[in-house]
Structure formats: structure tokens, C-alpha cells
Amino acid sequence: MNYQNASIFIIGTELTRGIIGDKHGQLIATELSHLGYHVDRMVIVPDDGTIGSVLRDGIATSDVVIITGGLGPTSDDLTRKVVADLAGVPLVRDQASFDYLYKNIGERIWGSNEVQAMFPTGFVPIPNPYGTAPGFRGYIQKDARLVACIAMPGPPREMDPMFFNEVLPLLASLRGHNDFERDEYSSYLVAEAKLEELCHQVDIGTVQWGTRFQNLRISLYLTGERGARRQFAQRLSQFMGPSLLEEGDHEAVDLLTDELVKQKLTISCAESCTAGLASKLLTDKAGSSSWFWGGVSTYANEAKSKILGVNQAILDGVGPVSRECAIAMADGIQTVSGTDVAFSITGFAGPEGSEVGEVWLGFCAKDRQKQAVKLKFSSWGRDSVRRKACVAAFILCRQYLAGCQLLDMCEQWQYI
């Protein structure tokens, strides 16, 4: 069977009441369009069983139906039963899903949570490492057609990775849609609106692009003729500045840690305005203890002085947000830790004042000249500045290890 068109169903009373806005529909439709599917409809329904009638209509006319929401443990989470009824099969327990859920929530599984390990017979569970509700996928017989049916949880933190890691590859493998060849890039520090503006500036008329905003980067997708895509990306990178656009699906921290593993180096860090966020991101990956010694959050000047040995004259003179302090912080944590490389972050995260977004980053390594750079980030609040500061630290630390002059590089970063 050829799979060419799709329907998207979003379940959530908080959506139909206007309490929150839907983002799943746009995201899923964009990705399906990139794969060459035609999206016939996008329907938002409340948690009241309405999904049954609209899903029946979708199955009658679509090759693929995608559902988000309604997989929780409460009585109004009806997606499993509705799909099972439409498929004409009973719900059965998947033992592997039950065991995984029991491992994570223990005896609380008995009762309402137990239903989250139940799936329509013949359907395959989709693991959910970020919540208690697995998704599921399978096929519903409709006349001579086998309609692909996929259900995912509603919370974005759970749905997004499930969709991109599990569902999208499945949809790409089905036959019949006009699958476009495309390139994926990871964009750092530049705001989504500015990235869109820059894409228009470098557009040569033959490349289509789409973006997906993520917490620490933006994924950029390019379709069109291969040579034109390459030219588009090269011109865009020149506008953005070095190392702010990387080919592939990469977090900035992973590019750094991959380099540390490759060179068998250890790292430590000292943070002020980011208050431990860089350390958290560095340790999100399993096995980080083999290269990450640790970090300190020296927020107060007294902590910088007592823990890192920053000279009081620096703190009283040029102040804690300065080149001298950034270098002293990096040098101090490297002295304490003995790691091969160390970096520091100190700045103004806001939310008020003319200096908000000003951040100094310091770097030092064995047998290498110490460096520090000052960046001025556009601010959308404290969290925004902190995230950008960490991403910048990871990018620049990687380039520092490569022997780059960081000041020259940062002078080309115009839109951060």
C-alpha cells in the first residue's frame, strides 16, 4: 500500500478552552510535509470522547493517522480504548511496558496507572523514557487498506523526542510519499526570528527551509537541489559567524565532550551567573565522570575569593564581570582540579540593568595561553542569558582546544 496523506488529531481540553496553545500540530505537519506527505486535516478535540467520531472519519480517508494526548491514567484518557474499538480488537497488557512502569513507580501502578501498560491487540508500544505513558503504533484495516495509526502522549517533553526518534523514521520508511532529500543543521545562539531573516537574505530561490526550536539550539532543515542546499548553508554560516552552524543533529555540549573523549582530556568549570547549569549539561550524558572532574558555582564574590582564589583586588577593582576575573576563575578551578582544560562563566543574567546579557568567558589549559572573551547576548530573561552563556562556553572551549583565537572568532558573531 502507498502512504501519501495523513490526518493529525490533538486531544486536550486545555487546548479547546484556550488555556494553552497547540504546538504539536504545526510541528508534526511541518515534518510530514518535509517527508512528502499531504496533511488532509488537523483536528483539536477535548478529553470527552469526541476523538472517536473524528478519528473514524480520519481512518476512512487517510493513509496515516497521528494522535497526541489521551494516554494518561485518568478516566478521560480514552485514546487506547477508542483505537482498540475502531480496530475491532481488545486491549491487552504488554508485559515489558508493565515491568518498566513498575520499576519506575512501584506499587502505585496498581489502579489507574495500570491501564498505561494496555494496548490494542497487534499494536506495538513506543517507549517513553520521559513519562509514564508509552505511545503505540499499528495498523487498522479499512476496506482494502491498512491505515497506519500512531498514538503519542501529549506533554511536549514526552512527545517531541518520541516523534523525532521513533515515529518520524517509521513514517519515512513507508512507501508512496514523495520523500524529499534534505539536510539538517544545528544552529546556536541566534534567535529563531533572526535565523529566519538570515535565511531569506541568503535565499537563492531554489531551497526550502524549516526550523524546529529547541531549548539550546534550533534545528534547521533544508530541501532542494543538493548543490543549492550546500551553497545556502555556506552563505548562512558566513552571515552567522564561525561555529554557529554545524551540519547534523548536535548539541553544542556533545560536540565538546566528543572532542574531550577523542583527545582523552579532562575538564572542570567555574560558574557565576549560570549557577551550575553548565555542570548540569556536562553531566547529562552517561559516562561523564570519565572526563568531567566537576564544577563549582561561585555566585558571591566571597565564594570566588575563598574557593577559587580570585584576588580581592580584582573583585574590588574591575569587578567580578571582567576579563581578569574570568581568567582567574578558570585558572582557580584548574589549579584545584588538575584537569587538562577549564573554563569559567561570569556575567549579568538580569533581569534588569543596562549590562544584562554581558558575559565573560575564561579558558585555560595545560601548555596553552589563557584566553577570555566578552559576549553581549540579547536577553529574553535570566534563563535565556544563562542558556546562551553555557552554549557559547561549550562552542568556544571546543575551539580553544583546537588552537583558535577566540577573540577573532567572537568578533564575527553579530546576531547573538
Sequence and secondary structure as in RCSB ss.txt:
>XXXX:A:sequence
MNYQNASIFIIGTELTRGIIGDKHGQLIATELSHLGYHVDRMVIVPDDGTIGSVLRDGIATSDVVIITGGLGPTS
DDLTRKVVADLAGVPLVRDQASFDYLYKNIGERIWGSNEVQAMFPTGFVPIPNPYGTAPGFRGYIQKDARLVACI
AMPGPPREMDPMFFNEVLPLLASLRGHNDFERDEYSSYLVAEAKLEELCHQVDIGTVQWGTRFQNLRISLYLTGE
RGARRQFAQRLSQFMGPSLLEEGDHEAVDLLTDELVKQKLTISCAESCTAGLASKLLTDKAGSSSWFWGGVSTYA
NEAKSKILGVNQAILDGVGPVSRECAIAMADGIQTVSGTDVAFSITGFAGPEGSEVGEVWLGFCAKDRQKQAVKL
KFSSWGRDSVRRKACVAAFILCRQYLAGCQLLDMCEQWQYI
>XXXX:A:secstr
    EEEEEEE HHHHTTSS   HHHHHHHHHHHHT EEEEEEEE SSSTHHHHHHHHHHH SEEEEES  SSST
T  HHHHHHHHHT  EEE HHHHHHHHHHHGGGGTTGGGGGGEEETT EEE  TTSS  EEEEEEEETTEEEEEE
EE SSHHHHHHHIIIIIHHHHHHSSSS    EEEEEE SS HHHHHHHHHHH  SSEEEEEEE SS EEEEEEE 
HHHHHHHHHHHHHHH TTSEEESS  HHHHHHHHHHHHT  EEEEESTTTTHHHHHHTSSTTGGGTEEEEEE  S
HHHHHHHH   HHHHHTT SSSHHHHHHHHHHHHHHH  SEEEEEEE   SSSTTTTEEEEEEEETTEEEEEEEE
E   SSHHHHHHHHHHHHHHHHHHHHTT  HHHHHTT    
